[in-house]
Amino acid sequence: MKKLALFLVSTMVAACCMNVSSVMAQDAGEVKCDGEDMVIEKTNSNGDTSRTTMRVPEFDDGIADVYAYLDEHVTYPEALESERAEGTCTVQFLVGADGSISQVSVARTSGYKEMDEEAVRVVKEFPNWKPAQINGKAVAMKTQLPVRFEYEEPEVDE
């Protein structure tokens, strides 16, 4: 009997935009994407323009690797099988300047304690990520990762 949990992960660009909001709130500027980088250009009252380049944290080679990691390491909570419960837990965590994962917490509950605990457990066990960068320098950055649990009927061995 095989139990599966399926996971959907939103793009990390959305997380980057949330982190950039505090920078943008200080002074309006133009934000654009340049490949993997987000570029913020601000012009002051003297007409001088500053340019800040940001890159969000990334796991291995991107979202496909996040899916693969979650698929391999997350287990659908056995206690919820009889309910066939489904839900999405959004986990918030800090990717340090060294790529380490810390400050893992539930940003939005799935509505099921067991799902939330499993999502947090797996995020805490992630190997190091590639850290965020601002102007080419590694920096710590908070990010969020939604983990979707869907119940699938166990495969029947014939």
VEXTOR-115350 format. One record per residue (C-alpha): residue number from 1; residue in three letters; x, y, z. Coordinates in Angstrom, 3 decimals. Layout:
<rs>
@seq->NUM, type->ALA, xx->X, yy->Y, zz->Z
...
</rs>
This chain:
<rs>
@seq->1, type->MET, xx->0.000, yy->0.000, zz->0.000
@seq->2, type->LYS, xx->1.488, yy->3.310, zz->-1.058
@seq->3, type->LYS, xx->0.466, yy->6.662, zz->0.359
@seq->4, type->LEU, xx->1.171, yy->9.785, zz->-1.631
@seq->5, type->ALA, xx->1.143, yy->13.463, zz->-0.855
@seq->6, type->LEU, xx->1.208, yy->15.863, zz->-3.783
@seq->7, type->PHE, xx->2.825, yy->19.233, zz->-3.426
@seq->8, type->LEU, xx->2.368, yy->22.462, zz->-5.282
@seq->9, type->VAL, xx->4.963, yy->25.177, zz->-4.952
@seq->10, type->SER, xx->4.451, yy->28.743, zz->-6.073
@seq->11, type->THR, xx->7.355, yy->30.502, zz->-7.718
@seq->12, type->MET, xx->9.927, yy->32.048, zz->-5.471
@seq->13, type->VAL, xx->9.542, yy->35.325, zz->-7.382
@seq->14, type->ALA, xx->6.352, yy->35.992, zz->-5.416
@seq->15, type->ALA, xx->8.323, yy->35.620, zz->-2.199
@seq->16, type->CYS, xx->10.941, yy->38.013, zz->-3.511
@seq->17, type->CYS, xx->8.291, yy->40.601, zz->-4.286
@seq->18, type->MET, xx->7.081, yy->40.420, zz->-0.685
@seq->19, type->ASN, xx->10.622, yy->41.013, zz->0.578
@seq->20, type->VAL, xx->11.148, yy->43.884, zz->-1.836
@seq->21, type->SER, xx->7.996, yy->45.651, zz->-0.646
@seq->22, type->SER, xx->9.821, yy->47.155, zz->2.338
@seq->23, type->VAL, xx->12.521, yy->48.533, zz->0.046
@seq->24, type->MET, xx->9.898, yy->49.946, zz->-2.303
@seq->25, type->ALA, xx->7.895, yy->51.486, zz->0.538
@seq->26, type->GLN, xx->10.834, yy->53.751, zz->1.387
@seq->27, type->ASP, xx->10.889, yy->55.403, zz->-2.024
@seq->28, type->ALA, xx->9.038, yy->54.579, zz->-5.213
@seq->29, type->GLY, xx->11.134, yy->53.185, zz->-8.014
@seq->30, type->GLU, xx->10.924, yy->51.035, zz->-11.104
@seq->31, type->VAL, xx->11.140, yy->47.269, zz->-10.677
@seq->32, type->LYS, xx->11.940, yy->44.979, zz->-13.599
@seq->33, type->CYS, xx->13.253, yy->41.486, zz->-14.154
@seq->34, type->ASP, xx->16.570, yy->40.882, zz->-15.844
@seq->35, type->GLY, xx->16.899, yy->37.124, zz->-16.258
@seq->36, type->GLU, xx->17.081, yy->35.647, zz->-12.741
@seq->37, type->ASP, xx->17.549, yy->39.040, zz->-11.116
@seq->38, type->MET, xx->15.082, yy->41.687, zz->-10.018
@seq->39, type->VAL, xx->16.356, yy->45.189, zz->-10.710
@seq->40, type->ILE, xx->15.137, yy->48.209, zz->-8.742
@seq->41, type->GLU, xx->15.974, yy->51.604, zz->-10.172
@seq->42, type->LYS, xx->15.290, yy->54.753, zz->-8.133
@seq->43, type->THR, xx->15.795, yy->58.347, zz->-9.140
@seq->44, type->ASN, xx->16.225, yy->60.959, zz->-6.434
@seq->45, type->SER, xx->15.164, yy->64.615, zz->-6.571
@seq->46, type->ASN, xx->18.564, yy->65.554, zz->-8.059
@seq->47, type->GLY, xx->18.007, yy->63.202, zz->-10.983
@seq->48, type->ASP, xx->20.613, yy->60.687, zz->-9.788
@seq->49, type->THR, xx->19.599, yy->57.078, zz->-10.405
@seq->50, type->SER, xx->20.591, yy->54.175, zz->-8.182
@seq->51, type->ARG, xx->20.285, yy->50.552, zz->-9.231
@seq->52, type->THR, xx->19.874, yy->47.599, zz->-6.875
@seq->53, type->THR, xx->19.996, yy->44.039, zz->-8.189
@seq->54, type->MET, xx->18.324, yy->41.301, zz->-6.155
@seq->55, type->ARG, xx->18.205, yy->37.532, zz->-6.569
@seq->56, type->VAL, xx->15.919, yy->35.347, zz->-4.440
@seq->57, type->PRO, xx->17.112, yy->32.248, zz->-2.584
@seq->58, type->GLU, xx->17.101, yy->29.101, zz->-4.713
@seq->59, type->PHE, xx->17.259, yy->25.400, zz->-3.966
@seq->60, type->ASP, xx->19.700, yy->23.497, zz->-6.188
@seq->61, type->ASP, xx->18.633, yy->24.277, zz->-9.746
@seq->62, type->GLY, xx->15.203, yy->25.744, zz->-9.004
@seq->63, type->ILE, xx->11.580, yy->24.858, zz->-8.498
@seq->64, type->ALA, xx->11.828, yy->21.422, zz->-10.143
@seq->65, type->ASP, xx->14.365, yy->20.436, zz->-7.473
@seq->66, type->VAL, xx->12.058, yy->21.723, zz->-4.715
@seq->67, type->TYR, xx->9.288, yy->19.483, zz->-6.106
@seq->68, type->ALA, xx->11.640, yy->16.506, zz->-6.240
@seq->69, type->TYR, xx->12.882, yy->17.057, zz->-2.686
@seq->70, type->LEU, xx->9.369, yy->17.374, zz->-1.287
@seq->71, type->ASP, xx->8.142, yy->14.355, zz->-3.246
@seq->72, type->GLU, xx->10.955, yy->12.252, zz->-1.780
@seq->73, type->HIS, xx->10.792, yy->13.472, zz->1.827
@seq->74, type->VAL, xx->7.210, yy->14.392, zz->2.754
@seq->75, type->THR, xx->4.813, yy->11.755, zz->4.023
@seq->76, type->TYR, xx->1.044, yy->12.160, zz->4.053
@seq->77, type->PRO, xx->0.004, yy->12.100, zz->7.752
@seq->78, type->GLU, xx->-1.307, yy->8.644, zz->8.613
@seq->79, type->ALA, xx->-3.680, yy->10.098, zz->11.223
@seq->80, type->LEU, xx->-5.586, yy->11.913, zz->8.444
@seq->81, type->GLU, xx->-6.024, yy->8.978, zz->6.053
@seq->82, type->SER, xx->-9.497, yy->8.056, zz->7.301
@seq->83, type->GLU, xx->-10.642, yy->11.663, zz->6.745
@seq->84, type->ARG, xx->-8.987, yy->11.876, zz->3.325
@seq->85, type->ALA, xx->-8.036, yy->15.356, zz->4.420
@seq->86, type->GLU, xx->-6.462, yy->17.836, zz->2.025
@seq->87, type->GLY, xx->-4.914, yy->21.219, zz->2.642
@seq->88, type->THR, xx->-2.086, yy->23.646, zz->2.005
@seq->89, type->CYS, xx->0.382, yy->24.731, zz->4.658
@seq->90, type->THR, xx->2.528, yy->27.766, zz->3.892
@seq->91, type->VAL, xx->5.881, yy->27.543, zz->5.649
@seq->92, type->GLN, xx->8.025, yy->30.630, zz->6.220
@seq->93, type->PHE, xx->11.761, yy->30.322, zz->6.765
@seq->94, type->LEU, xx->15.006, yy->32.240, zz->6.633
@seq->95, type->VAL, xx->17.658, yy->31.307, zz->4.101
@seq->96, type->GLY, xx->20.876, yy->32.584, zz->5.670
@seq->97, type->ALA, xx->23.698, yy->34.268, zz->3.801
@seq->98, type->ASP, xx->25.456, yy->30.889, zz->4.056
@seq->99, type->GLY, xx->22.401, yy->29.098, zz->2.563
@seq->100, type->SER, xx->21.346, yy->27.472, zz->5.841
@seq->101, type->ILE, xx->17.663, yy->27.141, zz->6.774
@seq->102, type->SER, xx->16.417, yy->28.555, zz->10.099
@seq->103, type->GLN, xx->13.455, yy->30.301, zz->11.738
@seq->104, type->VAL, xx->11.011, yy->27.791, zz->10.223
@seq->105, type->SER, xx->7.370, yy->28.451, zz->11.107
@seq->106, type->VAL, xx->3.844, yy->28.112, zz->9.784
@seq->107, type->ALA, xx->2.819, yy->31.308, zz->8.002
@seq->108, type->ARG, xx->-0.600, yy->29.933, zz->7.033
@seq->109, type->THR, xx->-2.063, yy->26.753, zz->8.475
@seq->110, type->SER, xx->-3.541, yy->23.961, zz->6.414
@seq->111, type->GLY, xx->-6.186, yy->23.574, zz->9.061
@seq->112, type->TYR, xx->-4.614, yy->20.280, zz->10.169
@seq->113, type->LYS, xx->-1.936, yy->20.163, zz->12.851
@seq->114, type->GLU, xx->-0.428, yy->16.983, zz->11.367
@seq->115, type->MET, xx->0.022, yy->18.529, zz->7.895
@seq->116, type->ASP, xx->1.534, yy->21.683, zz->9.346
@seq->117, type->GLU, xx->3.971, yy->19.680, zz->11.477
@seq->118, type->GLU, xx->5.020, yy->17.538, zz->8.499
@seq->119, type->ALA, xx->5.578, yy->20.562, zz->6.253
@seq->120, type->VAL, xx->7.702, yy->22.271, zz->8.938
@seq->121, type->ARG, xx->9.674, yy->19.072, zz->9.604
@seq->122, type->VAL, xx->10.630, yy->18.692, zz->5.959
@seq->123, type->VAL, xx->11.578, yy->22.355, zz->5.469
@seq->124, type->LYS, xx->13.811, yy->22.193, zz->8.565
@seq->125, type->GLU, xx->15.633, yy->19.244, zz->6.982
@seq->126, type->PHE, xx->16.305, yy->20.919, zz->3.614
@seq->127, type->PRO, xx->19.977, yy->20.957, zz->2.712
@seq->128, type->ASN, xx->21.495, yy->24.399, zz->2.176
@seq->129, type->TRP, xx->20.008, yy->26.625, zz->-0.513
@seq->130, type->LYS, xx->21.770, yy->29.170, zz->-2.710
@seq->131, type->PRO, xx->21.353, yy->32.371, zz->-0.691
@seq->132, type->ALA, xx->19.650, yy->35.533, zz->-1.868
@seq->133, type->GLN, xx->21.892, yy->38.197, zz->-3.304
@seq->134, type->ILE, xx->21.758, yy->41.961, zz->-3.301
@seq->135, type->ASN, xx->24.181, yy->43.579, zz->-5.734
@seq->136, type->GLY, xx->26.056, yy->40.274, zz->-5.969
@seq->137, type->LYS, xx->26.538, yy->39.886, zz->-2.206
@seq->138, type->ALA, xx->24.955, yy->36.942, zz->-0.377
@seq->139, type->VAL, xx->22.360, yy->38.047, zz->2.181
@seq->140, type->ALA, xx->19.841, yy->36.374, zz->4.473
@seq->141, type->MET, xx->16.254, yy->36.529, zz->3.210
@seq->142, type->LYS, xx->12.935, yy->35.175, zz->4.450
@seq->143, type->THR, xx->10.874, yy->33.241, zz->1.980
@seq->144, type->GLN, xx->7.704, yy->31.187, zz->1.975
@seq->145, type->LEU, xx->6.891, yy->27.804, zz->0.527
@seq->146, type->PRO, xx->3.332, yy->26.496, zz->0.211
@seq->147, type->VAL, xx->3.072, yy->22.718, zz->0.605
@seq->148, type->ARG, xx->-0.171, yy->21.158, zz->-0.692
@seq->149, type->PHE, xx->-1.346, yy->17.826, zz->0.670
@seq->150, type->GLU, xx->-3.795, yy->15.802, zz->-1.419
@seq->151, type->TYR, xx->-5.035, yy->12.386, zz->-0.419
@seq->152, type->GLU, xx->-4.681, yy->9.640, zz->-3.004
@seq->153, type->GLU, xx->-6.186, yy->6.210, zz->-2.694
@seq->154, type->PRO, xx->-3.521, yy->3.598, zz->-1.945
@seq->155, type->GLU, xx->-2.560, yy->1.388, zz->-4.851
@seq->156, type->VAL, xx->-4.053, yy->-2.082, zz->-4.503
@seq->157, type->ASP, xx->-1.671, yy->-4.993, zz->-5.050
@seq->158, type->GLU, xx->-3.309, yy->-7.676, zz->-7.116
</rs>
